[in-house]
């Protein structure tokens, strides 16, 4: 299995934390934020289910730029072999 060494940047981790603390953020945004934060500073990779969710967010016009940024971060940390 190919290992992806990328991790969430401090700037994106800060945005993810702000999303989790925002009572108006959608469940999808919070889910992506939690995934991004769980990958900050360690070697964890995005799971297949979250990878699929992030991909759907990026392909949809209904999500905000902030949510799409979180989705991009999560996808960039996906398993390269998938």
Beta strands, then each sheet from edge to edge (+ up, - down):
end
